[in-house]
Every structure is written in structure tokens, then in C-alpha cells.
Amino acid sequence: MEKKKIGIIFGGCSPEYDVSLESAYSVLSNINKEKYDLILIGITKEGDWFKYEGDLENIKNNTKSNK
């Protein structure tokens, strides 16, 4: 069976920025990675979009990541 591609978008110009990071971390920690091919897209507080390729812990901790 071919994996379905799923995009996870997190962050953004919002007072809920930290909540978005926590939610993304929770989804990414629990999703079946054998069934889905994930594409992670982060949005900075300034509104810049980037493909995220860093560690999941960096999302959880809101630390510098590999963009």
C-alpha cells in the first residue's frame, strides 16, 4: 500500500503560536508514520513559511531548528 502524503502546518503570526507548536508535536508523535508520508511546514511568528526538517523535540521546545 502506498503511503498518503499529509501536510502538517504549525506556528504562525498568532498569540496561539506556542499552542500550535504543542499541537503539532502531539500529532507528529502519535501519527502512524508507516501509513503516512509527512511534510512539515512551519510558520515563524513573523509570518515566514519554511519546510521543516528538524527534530520533533525542537518543535516541542520551540528551539532553533533546521529549516
Secondary structure, 3 states (H helix, E strand, C coil): CCCEEEEEEEECCCCCHHHHHHHHHHHHHHCCCCCEEEEEEEECCCCCEEECCCCHHHHHHCCCCCC
